[in-house]
């Protein structure tokens, strides 16, 4: 799963994008890992994440299987963290998304103190991750660099769309939906917060950052080609 | 994926959420229709949209009325008003599409969801990439373009010819009929997936040469490629070797995934009876 590695943007644009995730290694530390994964997620809540998720059941902003038509006029924009914690039932990757470095760093320190024994990763700018590790007094073990997109890049959408859509690295947020949301915010048909929520519903592992999406959509009102 | 024509009201919401743009409103039957050759079975439509269970006849009637009056109505964009999506039982080889495109489905070969790879995310317990080595993930079709396996095979053949070893615990490797030659099973070559990752490991001394080879093949295939390079840090948590090579090659490195190094092997191995 490289789903958070190839987010589009420069290092500065990741100032509000910190994903801390825990992953059990198959055949190495996955036995009895479910309580540890739940604990990881529960520990994140006091640090005010903007999303939580597990790779099997999705994030804290989920679609509804039986939506009441009245909900059109009052959609619930609040993330349901407890549903994510309760839903973990097997070895999987779990993630906590933060929109500031201090929260991510403090959470990382708490995770280190908890000594869960799972592999913990931080996905953000290179410097941002270094600072998180430094703040938690934990030297980095390994690093995976993104080299960006290559090949037939003429098939890619414009950078505004790309920035929003690649926050779901699994590709579940389509470029067409991201473009539609930019247009709807520009038209005043939806608020950036509402548009960010719609997109987050499609992310199936909870790594989508609705806070960054909201900022990007607000900025997109004034962006021109 | 199938859209039930008896339920569909042609609201068009799903045409935007389809990751491949494979859903359209058929002008003859006036229903949303899936282009099965382009659909990668990612289930974004089924899993991502909220579902209402409204009466299709009533919704169609209201839509016609609004249309006649040239009124624009403003429904929620992430909703299927009549729950018209119906997943189909997928047979081989089409089932490969879903395995590589729906991130909630764990790959049978690795037990990992998403694209089925662990890379350096578990390097603290797997030791997959050691000092002096670079672990490359070459992802095809990402973001949002998709790829067919015959295009991936052009790359795997070239990499095999260059003497590169493929990661064994990787979904693409498990679908190779001849790993040493980089040959992928014939029966899946035309299957389209949202993205797939080829994983290799090379000595840092060969990294530049291999990335140059990847560039060369990229120009011959009809999709986008995203490369990730994993490296082991030193005792102080620093990594200069791979970073320096990549900078020398002209890459402006912005983002990374950092394994913090808190994992440890804890599984209890049962002795053989």
Interface residues (C-beta under 8 A of the other chain):
Chain A: X1 X2 X3 X4 X5 X6 X7 X8 X9 X10 X11 X14 X21 X23 X24 X25 X26 X27 X28 X29 X30 X31 X55 X56 X57 X58 X63 X64 X65 X66 X67 X68 X69 X72 X75 X91 X92 X93 X108 X111 X112 X115 X116 X117 X118 X119 X120 X121 X122 X123 X124 X125 X126 X129 X130 X132 X133 X136 X138 X139 X140 X141 X142 X143 X144 X145 X146 X147 X148 X149 X150 X151 X152 X153 X155 X156 X157 X162 X165 X166 X169 X170 X171 X172 X174 X175 X176 X177 X180 X181 X184 X189 X198 X201 X202 X204 X205
Chain B: X15 X16 X17 X18 X19 X21 X42 X44 X47 X48 X49 X50 X51 X52 X53 X54 X74 X75 X76 X77 X78 X79 X101 X102 X103 X104 X106 X110 X111 X112 X113 X114 X115 X116 X117 X118 X119 X120 X121 X122 X123 X124 X125 X126 X129 X135 X137 X139 X142 X143 X144 X145 X169 X194 X195 X197 X211 X215 X218 X219 X221 X222 X223 X224 X225 X226 X227 X228 X229 X230 X231 X232 X233 X235 X236 X237 X238 X239 X242 X243 X246 X251 X253 X254 X255 X256 X257 X258 X259 X260 X261 X262 X263 X264 X265 X266 X267 X268
